[in-house]
Amino acid sequence: MIEVCEECGVPTMVSGGLNWKSNGVISLAASPRNRMVFFESETLDRIFGGIGELVGMPIEHIIIESRRRETKRYIERAFPPEVRRLIDSKESSLEDRMARMSPGEKETLYATMRVVTQSIIDIARNYGYGQQRLSELWESGEEFPWRTQLVEDPYSILFISADNLGSVEAFEGVEMQVRYERTGENKFRTEVFPGQHALELEERLKRRRYDFKPGDISYDRCPQCGIPKTVSRRIWDLEKGTIIDGETSRRMAIFGPFSIDSICDDLEGELGDAVPAAVIESTRRYIRSAWSLDNWNRDGLTFQQMIAVRGLGNLVRFEGDREHLEMRIENACLHLPMAGAVQALVELAYRAESSTTAWELSEGGDLDLTITVKR
């Protein structure tokens, strides 16, 4: 049973594990330099698909490789010491050690792995990742049942596959690969199996780090758990593993932004300087086609809150006229999707068919955007 706040109904794993800070960052309580975003998840696979079309090649393997690293790091940090001692070893893989275990040791291992796997599924349900379930392999006596997962209505099938891959790698201590198949309407089966990564990606997938600047954003918060009330007004369905924005009906999820930034960096390394423009354009096209202007045509203060509650940074500059808009966002992340989203929203607000975007991201995490409309 997932525990929720009696006052606002938000899972206590969310309110206790994440901090909505005054500088536009959602930080992990256990690791304040690491951040999450609370973002419209339907955007993810649509943007990824659009990027692939624009660059003319499939990019799924890059997305999965990058995301699985973030998951692997997160799961390794989340293991309690007694679990880490049981499943982790620098000397050999879990598979090798299982071959030498007694029946009693194997029974202890399987019981532990089932608890850990279920805990990861519970995290996914709290964060809006979909309705994941243990597979039938747990009951049929398969040797590695944790390698297979079932999911319905995933927030992103690419990220779910990568999440399962990273989790298993954290369990077993060896490189793995993953495949997924559709088993029904919005139902999938993911299977992880031993195999090497794409080694050419190893050196380029790096985190972008900087010291977060302070801010003065304030939230009206739940008096019991402290979560911003605008977050609690989303609709959590913990059985289905979904979070819905009641105003827009859009699906949301909580996830780490570093993997998306790394995907963009690695795509640029693979395919060249045209990639940032492809990411921005793919986002612009999707936002223009799928989002309504109704909740965005507002002033800078409202826009600051909308960015901050999503953990995308702190809007400190918002100036413009009928022909252009200039913005600065401190502590920025997802800077390329942000540029495309803002471009689309400016076009909608200004009733313009097209525009140009100029952007610059400083080493200190400041994103400067200038959108100029075309008449």
LOVO-704419 format. One record per residue: x, y, z of N, C-alpha, C in turn. Coordinates in steps of 0.02 Angstrom, whole numbers, padded with zeros to 5 digits, always signed. Layout:
<sites>
XYZXYZXYZ ...
</sites>
This chain:
<sites>
+00042-00060+00000+00000+00000+00000+00044+00063+00000 +00033+00107-00048+00073+00167-00054+00044+00220-00007 +00087+00249+00034+00065+00299+00083+00058+00367+00049 +00004+00402+00066-00008+00468+00038-00021+00517+00095 -00012+00581+00080-00026+00634+00128-00101+00637+00142 -00120+00638+00205-00191+00640+00223-00223+00706+00203 -00183+00759+00197-00211+00825+00181-00221+00834+00106 -00170+00818+00065-00174+00834-00007-00175+00773-00052 -00158+00714-00027-00162+00653-00066-00101+00638-00108 -00049+00679-00105+00013+00665-00142+00051+00609-00107 +00079+00561-00144+00119+00508-00112+00175+00538-00069 +00184+00510-00009+00236+00536+00035+00306+00522+00007 +00312+00473-00038+00376+00462-00070+00396+00522-00112 +00346+00557-00141+00360+00616-00180+00374+00676-00135 +00329+00689-00087+00337+00748-00044+00397+00741+00001 +00414+00680+00023+00472+00671+00066+00537+00663+00030 +00534+00640-00033+00595+00627-00070+00618+00683-00115 +00574+00731-00129+00590+00786-00174+00577+00853-00141 +00618+00902-00159+00611+00970-00132+00599+01019-00189 +00540+01052-00189+00527+01107-00236+00558+01170-00206 +00615+01191-00233+00653+01245-00202+00635+01313-00233 +00657+01366-00200+00639+01433-00220+00678+01457-00281 +00723+01416-00308+00763+01436-00366+00743+01399-00430 +00684+01368-00429+00660+01334-00489+00687+01265-00500 +00718+01236-00449+00747+01169-00452+00706+01122-00408 +00692+01062-00433+00665+01007-00393+00724+00961-00377 +00746+00962-00315+00806+00923-00298+00787+00860-00259 +00831+00811-00263+00822+00750-00223+00841+00765-00151 +00798+00748-00104+00812+00762-00033+00876+00727-00011 +00888+00667-00037+00947+00629-00018+01010+00648-00056 +01003+00689-00109+01060+00709-00150+01044+00776-00182 +01052+00831-00145+01027+00897-00167+01056+00922-00233 +01115+00898-00253+01143+00921-00316+01111+00886-00376 +01073+00834-00363+01038+00800-00417+00965+00824-00419 +00939+00830-00480+00874+00861-00489+00828+00817-00529 +00763+00833-00523+00711+00800-00562+00669+00855-00594 +00628+00834-00642+00578+00879-00671+00510+00846-00666 +00458+00888-00663+00388+00866-00661+00357+00892-00724 +00355+00849-00776+00346+00874-00844+00294+00832-00881 +00265+00862-00933+00216+00828-00975+00250+00770-01012 +00237+00709-00990+00275+00652-01015+00256+00631-01085 +00195+00649-01107+00175+00631-01175+00220+00665-01226 +00253+00718-01205+00298+00755-01249+00359+00714-01268 +00382+00669-01225+00447+00636-01233+00452+00597-01299 +00412+00544-01305+00418+00501-01364+00400+00538-01428 +00353+00587-01423+00336+00627-01483+00396+00668-01506 +00432+00698-01459+00491+00737-01478+00545+00691-01505 +00557+00635-01472+00608+00588-01495+00592+00565-01567 +00529+00549-01579+00510+00527-01646+00521+00582-01698 +00504+00644-01679+00514+00700-01725+00588+00713-01739 +00630+00705-01689+00702+00714-01700+00727+00661-01749 +00706+00598-01739+00727+00545-01785+00708+00560-01856 +00647+00586-01866+00624+00603-01934+00667+00659-01963 +00682+00709-01923+00719+00767-01948+00792+00750-01965 +00823+00707-01924+00893+00689-01937+00899+00630-01984 +00843+00596-01998+00843+00543-02048+00873+00477-02025 +00869+00462-01960+00896+00399-01935+00864+00381-01869 +00860+00316-01852+00832+00298-01787+00880+00318-01730 +00852+00340-01674+00893+00362-01618+00875+00326-01554 +00835+00273-01558+00812+00239-01498+00870+00213-01456 +00923+00186-01488+00978+00157-01450+01015+00210-01409 +01019+00271-01434+01052+00325-01398+01009+00346-01338 +00944+00351-01348+00898+00369-01294+00902+00318-01238 +00898+00254-01255+00899+00202-01204+00966+00200-01168 +01021+00207-01205+01088+00205-01173+01096+00261-01123 +01073+00320-01140+01082+00377-01096+01038+00371-01034 +00975+00354-01044+00929+00350-00988+00947+00294-00940 +00972+00238-00966+00987+00182-00921+01043+00201-00872 +01087+00245-00891+01141+00266-00845+01112+00305-00785 +01065+00350-00800+01034+00387-00745+00998+00340-00697 +00962+00292-00726+00926+00245-00684+00974+00202-00643 +01027+00178-00674+01075+00136-00639+01105+00174-00580 +01124+00237-00589+01151+00277-00534+01100+00285-00479 +01038+00300-00499+00985+00311-00449+00972+00249-00408 +00966+00191-00441+00951+00129-00406+01009+00110-00360 +01069+00118-00383+01127+00101-00340+01129+00144-00277 +01111+00208-00284+01108+00251-00224+01052+00231-00178 +00997+00204-00208+00938+00189-00168+00944+00124-00129 +00990+00080-00148+00997+00016-00112+01017+00028-00040 +00982-00003+00008+01007-00003+00077+01070-00046+00082 +01113-00034+00132+01177-00070+00136+01171-00145+00135 +01120-00173+00169+01114-00245+00172+01098-00275+00104 +01059-00239+00062+01045-00263-00005+01107-00257-00048 +01143-00202-00041+01204-00192-00080+01255-00247-00067 +01261-00267-00004+01309-00321+00013+01288-00387-00019 +01222-00399-00024+01198-00462-00050+01207-00469-00125 +01193-00415-00162+01191-00422-00235+01250-00391-00271 +01291-00352-00236+01346-00316-00269+01412-00349-00252 +01454-00356-00302+01521-00382-00291+01566-00357-00347 +01626-00335-00329+01674-00313-00379+01711-00372-00410 +01706-00430-00378+01745-00488-00399+01711-00527-00455 +01645-00532-00455+01610-00572-00506+01539-00547-00513 +01507-00569-00567+01438-00549-00579+01391-00588-00533 +01330-00564-00528+01280-00599-00489+01267-00668-00518 +01267-00674-00584+01255-00739-00615+01308-00789-00595 +01372-00769-00595+01426-00814-00574+01418-00835-00502 +01400-00788-00459+01393-00805-00388+01333-00849-00375 +01280-00841-00415+01221-00884-00407+01237-00957-00421 +01284-00969-00468+01302-01038-00484+01336-01072-00425 +01363-01034-00378+01398-01063-00320+01355-01061-00257 +01295-01035-00261+01253-01028-00201+01220-01093-00181 +01209-01100-00116+01170-01156-00090+01096-01141-00102 +01052-01192-00097+00980-01179-00105+00954-01126-00057 +00978-01127+00006+00956-01077+00054+00978-01007+00036 +01039-01000+00010+01064-00935-00011+01024-00909-00071 +01008-00955-00117+00968-00934-00175+00898-00911-00154 +00870-00946-00106+00803-00927-00082+00805-00857-00052 +00857-00842-00013+00864-00775+00016+00873-00723-00039 +00913-00740-00088+00925-00693-00144+00860-00677-00180 +00822-00730-00198+00761-00719-00236+00710-00679-00197 +00705-00692-00132+00659-00654-00090+00679-00580-00089 +00745-00568-00083+00769-00499-00083+00757-00464-00149 +00772-00499-00203+00764-00470-00270+00690-00454-00285 +00646-00496-00260+00575-00483-00271+00553-00420-00234 +00577-00413-00172+00560-00353-00133+00589-00291-00167 +00651-00295-00190+00683-00237-00223+00647-00220-00288 +00630-00272-00327+00595-00260-00391+00527-00228-00379 +00491-00252-00328+00426-00222-00312+00434-00151-00288 +00487-00137-00252+00500-00068-00229+00511-00021-00287 +00548-00045-00338+00559-00005-00398+00494+00007-00435 +00452-00044-00438+00386-00036-00470+00345+00017-00432 +00349+00016-00365+00312+00065-00325+00338+00136-00338 +00404+00144-00345+00432+00209-00362+00403+00232-00429 +00401+00187-00477+00375+00204-00543+00302+00226-00540 +00262+00192-00499+00191+00211-00491+00185+00280-00459 +00227+00295-00409+00227+00361-00377+00245+00416-00427 +00291+00402-00472+00318+00452-00517+00279+00458-00583 +00227+00417-00592+00185+00423-00651+00209+00385-00712 +00245+00329-00701+00276+00294-00757+00231+00242-00789 +00173+00228-00760+00128+00178-00788+00116+00121-00740 +00076+00073-00761+00057+00016-00719+00105-00042-00734 +00160-00044-00698+00208-00099-00705+00188-00156-00659 +00204-00217-00681+00189-00277-00642+00245-00327-00647 +00251-00368-00595+00297-00425-00598+00273-00473-00652 +00320-00503-00689+00301-00550-00741+00284-00618-00713 +00258-00661-00756+00241-00729-00736+00303-00771-00720 +00362-00747-00738+00423-00786-00728+00438-00797-00654 +00411-00753-00610+00422-00762-00539+00388-00825-00513 +00333-00844-00545+00296-00903-00522+00315-00967-00559 +00347-00960-00617+00363-01019-00658+00433-01047-00645 +00470-01015-00598+00535-01043-00580+00592-01024-00626 +00584-00972-00666+00638-00949-00709+00697-00924-00667 +00757-00928-00695+00817-00913-00655+00825-00838-00642 +00806-00796-00689+00815-00723-00682+00749-00686-00694 +00700-00695-00652+00634-00666-00665+00633-00590-00664 +00681-00560-00630+00682-00487-00626+00702-00454-00693 +00725-00494-00741+00745-00466-00805+00686-00449-00850 +00627-00473-00834+00567-00463-00875+00515-00424-00836 +00487-00373-00868+00435-00332-00837+00376-00323-00885 +00317-00315-00857+00257-00299-00895+00235-00228-00877 +00213-00190-00926+00191-00122-00912+00133-00104-00957 +00085-00069-00928+00027-00043-00964+00027+00033-00958 +00015+00065-01015+00012+00139-01018+00076+00171-00992 +00134+00153-01022+00197+00182-00999+00202+00257-01015 +00237+00294-00973+00247+00365-00987+00292+00375-01047 +00337+00329-01059+00380+00327-01119+00406+00256-01124 +00389+00220-01176+00413+00151-01181+00489+00149-01187 +00519+00200-01217+00592+00201-01222+00623+00210-01153 +00595+00255-01113+00622+00266-01046+00607+00207-01000 +00548+00176-01006+00533+00117-00966+00583+00062-00981 +00597+00050-01045+00645-00001-01064+00714+00015-01035 +00733+00078-01039+00798+00098-01012+00799+00093-00936 +00743+00110-00904+00739+00104-00831+00748+00032-00809 +00715-00015-00844+00723-00085-00826+00794-00110-00840 +00823-00086-00894+00892-00104-00910+00940-00080-00856 +00934-00017-00837+00978+00010-00785+00969-00023-00719 +00907-00041-00702+00894-00075-00638+00927-00144-00636 +00920-00182-00690+00950-00249-00692+01026-00244-00690 +01053-00195-00724+01127-00186-00721+01149-00170-00650 +01111-00130-00616+01127-00116-00546+01123-00180-00504 +01075-00223-00518+01069-00287-00483+01129-00333-00496 +01144-00342-00560+01188-00397-00580+01260-00378-00590 +01275-00314-00599+01344-00293-00604+01378-00307-00670 +01339-00319-00724+01368-00331-00790+01328-00293-00842 +01358-00282-00901+01323-00247-00954+01266-00289-00982 +01212-00256-00999+01152-00288-01024+01125-00250-01085 +01080-00282-01120+01040-00250-01173+00967-00261-01157 +00923-00226-01193+00851-00232-01180+00813-00232-01246 +00758-00268-01247+00711-00265-01303+00641-00258-01275 +00596-00231-01315+00526-00226-01294+00480-00247-01350 +00421-00271-01332+00371-00290-01382+00302-00268-01357 +00259-00250-01404+00190-00232-01387+00149-00296-01380 +00113-00302-01325+00073-00362-01312-00002-00348-01313 -00022-00286-01321-00092-00268-01322-00098-00193-01331 -00158-00167-01323-00167-00095-01330-00132-00058-01274 -00078-00023-01291-00037+00014-01244-00009-00031-01189 +00003-00095-01205+00033-00143-01159+00098-00168-01189 +00150-00175-01147+00216-00194-01171+00248-00245-01124 +00295-00282-01152+00338-00328-01114+00410-00308-01129 +00450-00296-01078+00520-00281-01087+00562-00339-01060 +00615-00355-01096+00660-00410-01076+00732-00386-01079 +00767-00396-01025+00838-00377-01020+00880-00441-01025 +00935-00438-01060+00977-00496-01070+01051-00475-01076 +01098-00519-01061+01169-00500-01063+01191-00477-01132 +01231-00425-01134+01257-00398-01197+01292-00332-01185 +01338-00315-01230+01378-00255-01221+01341-00193-01247 +01358-00136-01218+01331-00072-01241+01364-00051-01306 +01335+00002-01335+01367+00034-01393+01427+00074-01367 +01487+00047-01375+01546+00075-01342+01563+00144-01367 +01543+00161-01429+01561+00226-01455+01526+00283-01417 +01477+00267-01377+01442+00318-01338+01472+00329-01269 +01518+00286-01249+01541+00286-01180+01568+00353-01157 +01608+00386-01197+01643+00446-01174+01603+00510-01180 +01550+00509-01220+01516+00572-01234+01457+00585-01188 +01429+00532-01159+01370+00543-01118+01390+00567-01049 +01396+00632-01041+01419+00663-00979+01365+00708-00951 +01363+00713-00886+01317+00760-00854+01342+00832-00859 +01295+00877-00866+01312+00948-00864+01299+00972-00792 +01352+00995-00758+01346+01014-00688+01363+01087-00678 +01328+01120-00633+01343+01189-00613+01312+01200-00545 +01336+01251-00511+01307+01268-00445+01242+01306-00456 +01190+01284-00421+01125+01317-00428+01126+01386-00396 +01098+01435-00432+01091+01502-00406+01031+01505-00359 +01032+01549-00309+00974+01556-00265+00917+01591-00302 +00857+01586-00273+00799+01619-00302+00750+01639-00248 +00697+01673-00268+00648+01697-00219+00577+01676-00239 +00570+01620-00274+00504+01595-00292+00471+01567-00230 +00408+01583-00220+00371+01556-00162+00312+01515-00187 +00293+01466-00148+00237+01423-00165+00187+01422-00107 +00124+01417-00124+00072+01401-00075+00076+01326-00064 +00094+01304-00002+00112+01235+00010+00061+01199+00054 +00058+01134+00046+00016+01092+00089+00040+01099+00161 -00003+01113+00209+00019+01123+00278+00045+01059+00311 +00030+01002+00283+00053+00939+00314+00117+00913+00284 +00120+00907+00218+00180+00876+00187+00226+00927+00154 +00203+00989+00144+00246+01041+00117+00251+01044+00041 +00214+01001+00007+00217+01001-00066+00181+01063-00092 +00204+01095-00147+00165+01150-00175+00095+01127-00193 +00045+01168-00176-00024+01148-00188-00039+01141-00262 -00004+01177-00304-00015+01170-00376+00006+01101-00400 +00055+01070-00365+00074+01001-00381+00020+00953-00356 -00005+00965-00296-00054+00920-00267-00120+00921-00305 -00133+00974-00344-00195+00976-00381-00195+00931-00443 -00137+00905-00461-00135+00853-00512-00170+00790-00485 -00192+00748-00529-00230+00689-00510-00184+00628-00512 -00168+00603-00452-00126+00543-00447-00171+00481-00448 -00162+00436-00497-00195+00370-00497-00140+00319-00484 -00132+00299-00421-00077+00255-00402-00086+00184-00425 -00147+00164-00442-00158+00098-00470-00134+00095-00542 -00150+00146-00581-00129+00148-00651-00059+00177-00659 -00033+00209-00608+00033+00240-00614+00033+00301-00658 -00020+00342-00654-00025+00402-00696-00035+00464-00653 -00012+00520-00680-00023+00586-00650-00053+00630-00706 -00112+00658-00694-00146+00696-00745-00156+00768-00721 -00139+00816-00764-00154+00886-00751-00229+00897-00764 -00266+00911-00711-00338+00917-00718-00360+00974-00763 -00320+01028-00768-00338+01085-00809-00330+01070-00883 -00276+01035-00901-00260+01024-00971-00273+00953-00995 -00283+00906-00947-00291+00834-00961-00228+00802-00988 -00172+00837-00982-00109+00808-01005-00077+00764-00951 -00044+00712-00973-00009+00666-00929+00057+00697-00908 +00076+00687-00844+00139+00712-00818+00177+00656-00784 +00242+00666-00775+00283+00617-00740+00342+00653-00709 +00373+00621-00660+00432+00647-00626+00492+00606-00649 +00542+00639-00678+00600+00602-00703+00661+00648-00704 +00719+00619-00712+00781+00657-00712+00793+00689-00780 +00812+00753-00782+00823+00787-00846+00892+00774-00877 +00940+00748-00837+01008+00743-00862+01012+00697-00923 +00972+00644-00924+00976+00597-00979+00955+00629-01045 +00903+00673-01043+00881+00706-01104+00935+00754-01128 +00965+00792-01082+01020+00836-01102+01077+00796-01131 +01091+00737-01102+01145+00695-01128+01128+00667-01197 +01064+00649-01207+01042+00625-01273+01056+00679-01325 +01038+00741-01310+01049+00795-01358+01123+00805-01371 +01164+00802-01319+01236+00810-01327+01265+00755-01371 +01243+00693-01358+01272+00637-01395+01248+00636-01468 +01186+00654-01479+01162+00660-01548+01203+00711-01587 +01218+00767-01553+01259+00818-01586+01328+00791-01602 +01357+00752-01554+01422+00723-01567+01421+00673-01624 +01366+00636-01631+01360+00587-01685+01344+00619-01752 +01300+00668-01753+01271+00691-01816+01288+00763-01834 +01319+00800-01788+01341+00866-01805+01298+00923-01780 +01314+00983-01803+01286+01045-01776+01212+01054-01792 +01184+01015-01836+01114+01023-01854+01067+00995-01801 +01093+00956-01754+01050+00922-01705+01014+00971-01659 +01047+01021-01628+01008+01067-01584+00948+01097-01619 +00956+01118-01682+00900+01146-01719+00845+01094-01729 +00865+01030-01739+00815+00977-01748+00776+00965-01684 +00810+00967-01627+00775+00958-01563+00725+01015-01552 +00747+01076-01563+00704+01134-01554+00644+01130-01602 +00657+01114-01665+00603+01112-01714+00554+01055-01700 +00578+00998-01679+00534+00942-01663+00489+00961-01605 +00516+00994-01554+00476+01016-01497+00425+01069-01518 +00447+01117-01558+00403+01170-01581+00343+01141-01618 +00355+01094-01663+00301+01065-01703+00251+01028-01658 +00277+00990-01610+00232+00952-01567+00190+00999-01523 +00222+01048-01492+00185+01093-01448+00132+01131-01487 +00149+01153-01547+00100+01190-01587+00040+01147-01605 +00052+01082-01617-00003+01039-01639-00045+01012-01581 -00015+01007-01521-00048+00970-01467-00070+01013-01408 -00040+01072-01399-00055+01111-01339-00101+01169-01355 -00142+01186-01306-00187+01243-01312-00152+01305-01285 -00169+01362-01313-00141+01425-01288-00174+01449-01224 -00232+01423-01208-00273+01452-01155-00236+01462-01090 -00195+01414-01070-00162+01418-01006-00093+01448-01009 -00073+01477-01067-00005+01503-01073-00002+01577-01090 -00057+01604-01114-00055+01674-01135-00063+01719-01075 -00010+01720-01034-00013+01758-00971+00051+01798-00962 +00058+01829-00902+00115+01872-00891+00176+01833-00868 +00232+01869-00860+00294+01837-00842+00293+01802-00775 +00257+01831-00725+00255+01801-00659+00221+01733-00661 +00166+01729-00699+00132+01665-00706+00176+01615-00742 +00209+01637-00794+00254+01593-00831+00311+01570-00787 +00336+01613-00743+00389+01594-00697+00367+01536-00653 +00306+01540-00627+00280+01487-00584+00272+01422-00624 +00248+01426-00685+00237+01367-00726+00302+01332-00742 +00355+01369-00754+00421+01340-00765+00448+01310-00701 +00443+01348-00646+00473+01327-00583+00441+01264-00555 +00374+01259-00558+00341+01201-00529+00359+01137-00567 +00382+01145-00629+00406+01089-00668+00479+01074-00657 +00513+01117-00617+00584+01106-00603+00630+01126-00659 +00607+01170-00704+00645+01187-00764+00689+01248-00754 +00688+01279-00695+00730+01336-00682+00690+01397-00658 +00725+01452-00652+00698+01514-00625+00698+01569-00678 +00638+01589-00700+00632+01642-00749+00646+01709-00716 +00700+01743-00736+00720+01806-00706+00714+01865-00754 +00702+01850-00819+00693+01904-00868+00638+01883-00916 +00591+01930-00929+00534+01916-00973+00514+01982-01003 +00542+01999-01062+00531+02064-01093+00515+02054-01167 +00471+02095-01193+00456+02090-01264+00407+02142-01288 +00391+02136-01352+00341+02179-01383+00303+02135-01433 +00271+02165-01481+00230+02127-01528+00272+02087-01578 +00337+02100-01579+00379+02066-01628+00427+02015-01598 +00439+02019-01532+00489+01972-01505+00479+01965-01429 +00511+01913-01402+00511+01901-01329+00582+01880-01309 +00606+01912-01255+00672+01894-01227+00662+01865-01158 +00696+01809-01144+00690+01775-01080+00759+01754-01055 +00767+01753-00990+00825+01722-00958+00799+01675-00904 +00823+01613-00905+00805+01563-00855+00869+01541-00821 +00874+01553-00756+00930+01529-00717+00917+01457-00695 +00971+01420-00682+00967+01349-00662+00928+01309-00713 +00941+01322-00776+00902+01291-00830+00921+01218-00840 +00872+01179-00864+00885+01112-00889+00837+01100-00947 +00847+01047-00984+00807+01033-01044+00806+01095-01089 +00864+01125-01099+00866+01190-01131+00843+01189-01204 +00857+01136-01241+00835+01134-01311+00760+01122-01316 +00731+01073-01280+00658+01068-01281+00624+01132-01254 +00655+01164-01205+00626+01227-01179+00625+01280-01234 +00679+01285-01272+00681+01335-01326+00626+01321-01377 +00616+01258-01395+00564+01241-01444+00494+01254-01416 +00483+01238-01352+00418+01248-01321+00401+01323-01318 +00449+01364-01296+00437+01435-01292+00424+01464-01361 +00462+01442-01411+00451+01466-01479+00379+01452-01502 +00355+01391-01489+00287+01373-01509+00235+01416-01473 +00246+01426-01408+00197+01464-01369+00196+01538-01388 +00255+01565-01405+00257+01634-01429+00220+01640-01495 +00231+01592-01540+00195+01595-01604+00119+01592-01594 +00097+01550-01548+00025+01545-01534-00001+01610-01503 +00037+01637-01456+00015+01698-01422+00014+01758-01469 +00062+01761-01515+00069+01818-01560+00031+01807-01626 -00004+01749-01631-00041+01732-01692+00006+01734-01753 +00065+01706-01744+00115+01704-01798+00123+01633-01823 +00136+01625-01888+00144+01559-01917+00215+01532-01907 +00263+01577-01899+00332+01554-01891+00372+01606-01853 +00432+01587-01833+00476+01632-01795+00547+01605-01799 +00593+01644-01772+00662+01621-01764+00680+01619-01690 +00726+01576-01673+00747+01569-01604+00823+01576-01599 +00844+01619-01554+00915+01625-01537+00922+01605-01464 +00972+01563-01448+00979+01540-01379+01053+01534-01362 +01066+01540-01297+01134+01530-01271+01129+01503-01200 +01165+01450-01187+01168+01421-01120+01237+01431-01092 +01241+01467-01036+01306+01482-01006+01331+01422-00965 +01395+01423-00948+01424+01371-00906+01391+01369-00838 +01364+01426-00816+01332+01429-00751+01258+01412-00751 +01232+01388-00808+01163+01365-00811+01112+01418-00828 +01133+01476-00855+01086+01528-00876+01067+01516-00949 +01002+01511-00963+00978+01503-01031+00948+01569-01054 +00976+01599-01106+00950+01660-01136+00915+01642-01201 +00852+01663-01208+00812+01649-01267+00786+01714-01297 +00789+01718-01363+00757+01773-01398+00716+01743-01455 +00650+01754-01453+00605+01730-01505+00581+01791-01545 +00592+01789-01610+00571+01844-01655+00520+01816-01704 +00460+01845-01704+00407+01819-01747+00416+01845-01818 +00390+01805-01865+00390+01824-01936+00318+01839-01956 +00308+01898-01986+00242+01919-02007+00231+01907-02082 
</sites>
